[in-house]
Amino acid sequence: MLLLFLLALSAALAQSQPKRQDELPKALLLARYAYVQALDGDRFNLRLPEDRQAIFDVEDALHTWHRYSITLKRHDADLTRWKPATA
């Protein structure tokens, strides 16, 4: 009986522990293809030179990481929009 109580208590404590802040969402872990764009447009918008450079920098970092393949079309991507949790 004591063993059953301890088992139930440990299961309840495990479920009540909050999720760690540094854990990545499953979508980021399962995705293979990513699309990168700025808030005001994508890499093909020539009127956004600073945003275009930021897009290229992010794409270069993702390419170097070898975690995701970059797509040129939004509908081909697993990752198109991700907002980190606000503190």
N, C-alpha and C positions, 0 to 999 in steps of 0.2 A: 504494500500500500504506500509506504514511504517512497519507494522507487518510482511509482506511478505519479505521485505528487511532484517529486523533483523533476521528472521528465516534463510534466505539464507546465511547471513553473519556468523551466528553461526555454520551452517553446514560446511561452507568452512573452518572456523578456526579449527573446530574439526578434519577435515580430514588433515589439514596441520601440526598438532602437531606431532613431531617425536615420534617414539616408545620408550618407556622407556627401558633403558639398563637392568634393573633387571627383565623384563618379560621373562618367560620361553617359549621356542618354543612349539607349540601345540603338537609335537611328544612326548615331555617329559611329557606333561600333560595327554595324551591319552594312553600312553603305559602301559602295565601291566607286561610284561616279559622283563628281562634284561639279557644280556650276558656280562661278564667282561673278558677281556684279556689284556695282556701287549703288547707293540709294537713288542716285539721279540717272543711272543708265549703265549700259554694259560696255565692254571693251571696244565696241565699234562706234561709240559716240565720240567723235573727234572734238567736241566742244568741252570735254571734261579731262583736260590733260593730267591734273593731279589725281583724279579718281582713276583714270586709266592706268597710271603708274602704280597706284595702290593695288588695282586688280592684278596687274602683271606680277607685282611683288608677292601677293598671296598665292597666285597660281604657281610661281616659281618655288615658293616654300612648300606647297603641297606636292609638287613634282619631286622635290628633293627628299621629302619625307617618304615617298613611295607607298603611301597609304591609300590614296585615292587617284583615280584617273580623271583628268579635267575634260569636260565636254564643252563644246562651243554652243550647244543648243540647250536651253533650259529644260525642255521636256525629256531630254536624255539622261538627266541627272537624278541620282537618289537624294542628293543634298542640294537644295536650292535656297532654303531659308532656314536659318537657325538663330534663335535669340537666346543668349545665355541668361541664366536665372539672375535676376536683379537682387542685390543684397539689401 
